[in-house]
Amino acid sequence: MVNLTELSQAEIEAEGKAVAKANEGEEDDADYETDEEIDDDDDVKNESLSARLLALLDIVPPTTRASISSAVSKTSSYAWWSASMAGKAAWVVATAGVMLLLPVILEVEKEQAALSQGGAGAPGGVSQQQLTSAAQQMVNPGVAA
């Protein structure tokens, strides 16, 4: 069993002075590295990432590990969901664009081919000038040609 006793400020200061006097003659070895310490540095360099992560199990409490794992899991799942929705939206836009614009593009190409052949290729023997005036009538219905 452990007995706790309260020390006064004077007792603490007296004990601190006694420790300081005892350490006066000793040299501080903290500035020098021994051979064992140098070897320990090599071990750290050779240590793998997985070994370092496993060492964190002892340092990080289980509740903190659980919250980190939950946050990473939620972030990952949100990223996958976002990417999936973006892919689906891109597919809808691309297919709708092809379905709506492809017929228009083909008709414009057909009109360009007919206009480039001149009056002979125009439907019903209509001249180039008549086609141009008809197009102007469609664009500006109130203007007489």
C-alpha positions as CSV (number, residue, x, y, z in Angstrom):
1,M,0.0,0.0,0.0
2,V,1.2,3.5,-0.8
3,N,1.2,6.3,1.7
4,L,1.0,9.8,0.4
5,T,2.4,12.7,2.4
6,E,2.2,16.3,1.5
7,L,5.5,18.2,1.3
8,S,5.8,21.9,2.1
9,Q,7.4,24.3,-0.4
10,A,10.5,24.6,1.8
11,E,11.0,20.8,1.8
12,I,10.7,20.7,-2.0
13,E,13.3,23.6,-2.4
14,A,15.7,21.9,0.0
15,E,15.5,18.6,-1.8
16,G,16.0,20.4,-5.2
17,K,19.2,22.1,-3.9
18,A,20.5,18.8,-2.6
19,V,20.0,17.1,-6.0
20,A,21.7,20.0,-7.8
21,K,24.7,19.8,-5.5
22,A,25.0,16.1,-6.1
23,N,24.9,16.6,-9.9
24,E,27.5,19.4,-10.0
25,G,30.5,17.2,-10.6
26,E,28.9,14.9,-13.1
27,E,29.4,15.5,-16.8
28,D,26.3,15.6,-19.1
29,D,26.5,12.6,-21.5
30,A,23.4,13.7,-23.4
31,D,25.5,15.5,-26.0
32,Y,27.4,12.3,-27.0
33,E,26.1,9.2,-28.8
34,T,27.2,5.8,-27.9
35,D,27.7,2.9,-30.3
36,E,24.3,1.4,-29.2
37,E,22.5,4.6,-30.0
38,I,24.0,4.8,-33.5
39,D,22.9,1.2,-34.1
40,D,19.4,2.2,-32.9
41,D,19.3,4.9,-35.6
42,D,20.1,2.2,-38.2
43,D,17.2,0.2,-36.9
44,V,14.8,3.1,-37.4
45,K,16.0,3.6,-41.0
46,N,15.4,-0.1,-41.7
47,E,12.0,-0.1,-40.1
48,S,9.1,-0.6,-42.5
49,L,6.0,1.5,-42.7
50,S,3.8,-1.4,-41.5
51,A,6.0,-1.9,-38.4
52,R,5.7,1.8,-37.6
53,L,1.9,1.6,-38.0
54,L,1.7,-1.4,-35.8
55,A,3.7,0.5,-33.1
56,L,1.0,3.1,-33.2
57,L,-1.5,0.6,-31.8
58,D,0.3,0.9,-28.5
59,I,0.3,4.7,-28.6
60,V,-3.2,5.6,-30.0
61,P,-6.1,4.7,-27.7
62,P,-8.8,2.4,-29.1
63,T,-11.5,5.0,-29.1
64,T,-9.3,7.4,-31.1
65,R,-8.5,4.6,-33.6
66,A,-12.2,3.8,-34.0
67,S,-13.0,7.4,-34.7
68,I,-10.2,7.7,-37.2
69,S,-11.3,4.4,-38.9
70,S,-14.9,5.6,-39.0
71,A,-13.9,9.0,-40.6
72,V,-11.7,7.3,-43.2
73,S,-14.5,4.8,-44.0
74,K,-17.1,7.5,-44.3
75,T,-14.8,9.7,-46.5
76,S,-14.0,6.7,-48.8
77,S,-17.6,5.8,-49.1
78,Y,-18.7,9.3,-49.9
79,A,-15.9,9.6,-52.5
80,W,-17.0,6.4,-54.2
81,W,-20.7,7.5,-54.2
82,S,-19.8,10.9,-55.6
83,A,-17.7,9.3,-58.4
84,S,-20.5,6.9,-59.2
85,M,-23.1,9.6,-59.4
86,A,-20.8,11.8,-61.6
87,G,-20.3,8.9,-63.9
88,K,-24.0,8.2,-64.2
89,A,-24.7,11.9,-64.8
90,A,-22.1,12.0,-67.5
91,W,-23.6,9.0,-69.2
92,V,-27.1,10.6,-69.2
93,V,-25.8,13.8,-70.6
94,A,-23.7,12.1,-73.3
95,T,-26.4,9.8,-74.5
96,A,-29.0,12.5,-74.5
97,G,-26.7,14.7,-76.4
98,V,-26.1,12.0,-79.0
99,M,-29.8,11.2,-79.3
100,L,-30.9,14.8,-79.7
101,L,-28.0,16.3,-81.6
102,L,-27.1,13.5,-84.1
103,P,-30.3,13.9,-86.2
104,V,-29.8,17.6,-86.3
105,I,-26.2,17.3,-87.4
106,L,-27.1,14.8,-90.1
107,E,-29.9,17.1,-91.5
108,V,-27.6,20.1,-91.5
109,E,-25.0,18.0,-93.4
110,K,-27.6,16.9,-95.9
111,E,-28.7,20.5,-96.5
112,Q,-25.1,21.6,-96.9
113,A,-24.5,18.8,-99.5
114,A,-27.7,19.8,-101.4
115,L,-26.7,23.5,-101.4
116,S,-23.2,22.8,-102.5
117,Q,-24.4,20.9,-105.6
118,G,-26.3,24.0,-106.8
119,G,-29.7,24.2,-108.5
120,A,-29.4,20.8,-110.1
121,G,-29.4,18.9,-106.8
122,A,-32.1,21.0,-105.2
123,P,-35.3,19.2,-104.5
124,G,-38.1,19.8,-107.1
125,G,-35.9,21.8,-109.4
126,V,-35.9,24.8,-107.1
127,S,-33.0,27.3,-107.7
128,Q,-30.4,28.4,-105.3
129,Q,-31.9,31.9,-105.0
130,Q,-35.3,30.5,-104.1
131,L,-33.9,28.3,-101.4
132,T,-32.0,31.2,-99.9
133,S,-35.1,33.4,-99.9
134,A,-37.2,30.6,-98.4
135,A,-34.5,30.2,-95.7
136,Q,-34.7,34.0,-95.0
137,Q,-38.5,33.8,-94.8
138,M,-38.2,31.0,-92.2
139,V,-35.6,33.0,-90.1
140,N,-37.4,36.4,-90.5
141,P,-41.1,35.7,-91.2
142,G,-42.3,39.3,-91.2
143,V,-39.7,40.6,-93.7
144,A,-40.6,40.4,-97.4
145,A,-37.9,39.2,-99.7
